[in-house]
Amino acid sequence: MRQVCLVVALMAGIAGAAPAQLAIQQPTEKLLVLPLTAASADSATSIALSDAIRERIAALAKYKVLVITKAKLCEALTASGFPCDGLLDDQQARQLARFLQVQAYITGSLTRSGSTLTAKVRVIDIASAGLAASFTVNNGNPGTVAALAETIAQRLNTIIRAGEQARECTQSRQRGQFARALSSAQKALVIDPTSAGAWLCIATVYEAMRMPPDSIIAASERALKGDPLNSTALENIARNWQQKGDTLKAVDAFIRQLEGDPRNTSRRMGIVQLLRQMKEFQRAVDLLDAGLALTPADQQMLEMKTRICIEGSLWKCAVQGLTAQLQHDSALAKDSTFLNTAIGAAQSAPDTQALLRFTGVAVRQFPNSIRFLKARGGAFETAGMIDSALIIEKKTLALEGGSDVSLSLLIAKTIVDHVVYDTALARQKTQAKDSLGLRALQQAFAERVVEARPYLHPGLVSTDTTQRLTAAVIMLTGGSKIAQAAAYDRAYIWLDTLLQVIAPRSPTDTVGPRHQVRVNASFWFGLSSVASINQAYQAMTKLKPADRQRCDKAKAIFDRLARAKGALTLGRRVHPPTADQMLGFVAQYEKPRQQVIDAFKCRNF
């Protein structure tokens, strides 16, 4: 009887203990499953896949993690103004995860190739739950959404199981129990050899044990096997490379870290500053360009890009940055310092269109600014808009009261350099024997060159030898152009003036740039003098005895021939065949000299 009572009592005790044994602690880690981003045609498939993953992982990891239900997810989304099955970008996904107070959330992308679906899944751990991971799977066989969801859920279950041991590692490390922490990490790695959470815990244990940076880097690199964009692992790697003094490898790690969170502007700017200090200007610009592709109007990045481009002499890049700044901040159009910088960058690039754009803004805002007007004229000339350039340059000179010798010479040079003789039309008139039309064409061309004369004068009389030489060179160019257009009578007058300006200062003045100008001018002067003398020479031979000045007129002709001879002799090196031909003509003209003296009854001259 006592034995029966004892059995009954034991059974009662067992029955009373059973509920306590069966009471299993609810998981504290929360997991959010979001639809993977996909093309619009596959959005429904992505939503169906996320629903299937959510249901399957909730069953597989029932006692390990609390999966946010579809109903709760929809409630949160609709409260924020999103549709229940909406696809979120990275920033929105992170905000939702924090709102729901989860330790990790699942995101990624879904792509289709024929009948094959490929999912790139990333578990983002935002609370050190040991769940960080990335992996890629496809639907395989039988090739259905359900099969793909099962594969993903099984992999997630492995990550969750390993994460439990990774958290044990973290807790032991926080208590200073390093051996126990490493043991828990090893247990996690038995479950999942690529567990990012386990390797990160090992890295922190190594750091706490003051192990060398190489050990911490190695553990953190292994964490990347399970989660290639893990921010914590990459931060560890970067900082420890910095500790070792290898800034380049540290920057590489920081950039990889940024790839996982591309909208983190403060991190991007920090890396850019490091690259700037290393004078890796192009890499810094590339990094800023990637950020500006996400937020084009970010003034902080735009200003930094411009500063770095200028500092690194990356002028095309500087122009791009300055252009973008101006587009996004209209107030800069009234900032003369900004406009000066922009114009300088466009000139250095060189970028003609940008120069036209920036100088256009500058003269609209500052219409009487000499500096901006000069830049505007230069922009027009660079763009081949010569008439516009001359209008601006003449306006600028007038505003300065004609006192700017350099600008005056620039106007003269612009006129001379860009006046073009129509050789095709001249050939047509020659072939048609239209001598009047040809002469009109030649004279019109000469007139266009002569327009430069008043702008040359300040340079020719300047006290600055450089400006005088510049004026002489421009005048030589103009004279040679007139001579080449066969307007010899006009060229003769023009070049005669030039030779007077650059006449030798002494018998020894036979070297240097002035002499070189003199040599070239002498050639063209001699050619023009001989080629245009015939009419005057013939008129001289027909002078009547009644003309009391005929001896003086004859002497002037032969003096001109003598001067032409001397000029051609000096300038012969320019083109010997032409000079010799002209000298032959001079000899023929001079041959009857004595006969003229005798016929005119002149004293010898």
Secondary structure as GFF3:
##gff-version 3
##sequence-region A 1 605
A	DSSP	alpha_helix	2	22	.	.	.	ID=ss1
A	DSSP	beta_strand	30	33	.	.	.	ID=ss2
A	DSSP	beta_strand	37	38	.	.	.	ID=ss3
A	DSSP	three_ten_helix	40	42	.	.	.	ID=ss4
A	DSSP	alpha_helix	43	60	.	.	.	ID=ss5
A	DSSP	beta_strand	66	67	.	.	.	ID=ss6
A	DSSP	alpha_helix	70	79	.	.	.	ID=ss7
A	DSSP	alpha_helix	90	99	.	.	.	ID=ss8
A	DSSP	beta_strand	104	113	.	.	.	ID=ss9
A	DSSP	beta_strand	116	125	.	.	.	ID=ss10
A	DSSP	beta_strand	133	138	.	.	.	ID=ss11
A	DSSP	alpha_helix	145	174	.	.	.	ID=ss12
A	DSSP	alpha_helix	178	191	.	.	.	ID=ss13
A	DSSP	alpha_helix	196	208	.	.	.	ID=ss14
A	DSSP	alpha_helix	213	226	.	.	.	ID=ss15
A	DSSP	alpha_helix	231	244	.	.	.	ID=ss16
A	DSSP	alpha_helix	247	260	.	.	.	ID=ss17
A	DSSP	alpha_helix	265	277	.	.	.	ID=ss18
A	DSSP	alpha_helix	281	294	.	.	.	ID=ss19
A	DSSP	alpha_helix	299	311	.	.	.	ID=ss20
A	DSSP	alpha_helix	315	328	.	.	.	ID=ss21
A	DSSP	three_ten_helix	330	334	.	.	.	ID=ss22
A	DSSP	alpha_helix	336	348	.	.	.	ID=ss23
A	DSSP	alpha_helix	352	365	.	.	.	ID=ss24
A	DSSP	alpha_helix	370	382	.	.	.	ID=ss25
A	DSSP	alpha_helix	386	399	.	.	.	ID=ss26
A	DSSP	alpha_helix	405	418	.	.	.	ID=ss27
A	DSSP	alpha_helix	423	431	.	.	.	ID=ss28
A	DSSP	alpha_helix	435	450	.	.	.	ID=ss29
A	DSSP	alpha_helix	453	460	.	.	.	ID=ss30
A	DSSP	alpha_helix	465	484	.	.	.	ID=ss31
A	DSSP	alpha_helix	488	501	.	.	.	ID=ss32
A	DSSP	alpha_helix	513	531	.	.	.	ID=ss33
A	DSSP	alpha_helix	534	541	.	.	.	ID=ss34
A	DSSP	alpha_helix	550	571	.	.	.	ID=ss35
A	DSSP	three_ten_helix	572	574	.	.	.	ID=ss36
A	DSSP	alpha_helix	576	590	.	.	.	ID=ss37
A	DSSP	alpha_helix	593	600	.	.	.	ID=ss38
###
